[in-house]
Amino acid sequence: MLKVQYELVDQKTYRFDVTLVHDDDGEAPSFADRWVVEDQDGNRLGERMLLHAHGSQPFTRSATIEIPPDVKVVIVRGHDQLHGFGGQAIVLDLGTGEARFVQDAHEP
């Protein structure tokens, strides 16, 4: 994962623009097939499905996701067909905009 931008659409809905980097020209049949937004307890709040390979260049896809008002921090994670979750995740404070990269585990 490379970057996440977001904006508040209304009182509880956010638009997330997530840029992923994945070598989709590598191992077949693996490609980045989705990214997800979770709360700190691992509850999935939303996801954006990716339906085909995107090569080895960064690509950005967007989704509008409802975030409960009591959730102030979310984790954005990438997923690929062969390896599942892993690589980098971004921990994002929705109030301050502070983002930090963390090594992503294979499970929430």
C-alpha positions in Angstrom: 0.0 0.0 0.0 1.3 3.4 -0.8 -1.2 6.1 0.4 -4.7 6.8 1.7 -6.6 10.1 1.3 -10.0 10.6 2.8 -12.6 13.2 3.2 -15.8 13.5 5.4 -18.8 13.4 3.1 -21.5 13.8 5.8 -21.7 13.2 9.5 -20.8 9.5 9.3 -19.7 8.8 5.7 -16.1 9.1 4.4 -14.7 8.8 0.9 -11.5 6.9 0.9 -9.0 7.1 -2.0 -6.5 4.2 -1.6 -3.4 3.9 -3.8 -2.0 0.3 -3.9 1.2 -1.0 -5.3 1.3 -4.8 -6.0 3.3 -6.6 -8.6 0.4 -8.0 -10.5 2.8 -9.0 -13.3 4.4 -11.5 -11.0 3.0 -14.7 -9.6 0.0 -16.0 -11.5 -2.9 -16.1 -10.6 -2.2 -13.5 -7.9 -3.4 -10.0 -8.0 -4.5 -7.3 -5.5 -8.2 -8.1 -5.3 -9.4 -5.6 -2.6 -8.7 -3.2 0.1 -10.6 -2.9 3.4 -11.2 -0.4 6.2 -11.4 -1.8 9.7 -11.8 -0.5 13.2 -9.1 -1.2 15.8 -10.9 -4.4 16.9 -10.7 -5.8 13.4 -14.4 -5.2 12.5 -14.7 -4.6 8.8 -16.4 -1.3 8.1 -16.1 -1.4 4.3 -14.1 -2.6 1.4 -13.4 -1.9 -2.3 -13.3 -5.0 -4.5 -10.7 -5.0 -7.4 -11.8 -7.2 -10.3 -8.6 -7.5 -12.4 -4.9 -7.2 -12.4 -3.3 -3.7 -12.6 0.3 -4.4 -13.5 3.1 -3.2 -11.4 2.3 0.5 -11.3 0.5 2.2 -8.4 -3.2 2.5 -8.9 -5.9 4.3 -6.9 -9.5 3.2 -6.3 -12.1 4.9 -4.2 -15.1 3.9 -2.0 -17.5 5.7 0.3 -17.8 4.0 3.7 -20.0 4.7 6.7 -17.9 5.0 9.8 -19.7 4.8 13.2 -19.3 8.1 15.1 -17.5 6.4 18.0 -14.7 5.2 15.7 -11.9 7.7 15.5 -9.1 5.5 14.2 -9.3 3.0 11.2 -6.9 0.6 9.6 -6.7 0.3 5.8 -5.3 -3.0 4.6 -4.6 -4.4 1.1 -5.4 -8.0 0.1 -4.2 -10.2 -2.7 -5.6 -13.5 -4.0 -2.6 -15.7 -3.3 -1.1 -14.3 -0.1 -4.2 -12.7 1.6 -3.5 -9.7 3.8 0.1 -8.7 4.5 2.7 -6.1 3.6 1.9 -2.6 4.9 -1.2 -1.3 6.5 -2.1 2.3 7.3 -3.4 3.3 10.7 -5.4 6.5 10.2 -6.7 8.9 12.8 -9.8 10.4 11.2 -9.8 13.4 13.6 -6.2 14.6 13.1 -5.4 13.1 9.7 -2.3 11.5 11.2 -1.3 8.3 9.3 1.3 5.8 10.2 2.5 2.7 8.4 2.6 -0.6 10.2 3.6 -4.1 9.2 0.4 -5.9 8.4 -0.3 -9.3 9.9 -2.1 -11.9 7.9 -5.2 -11.7 10.1 -7.1 -8.7 11.4 
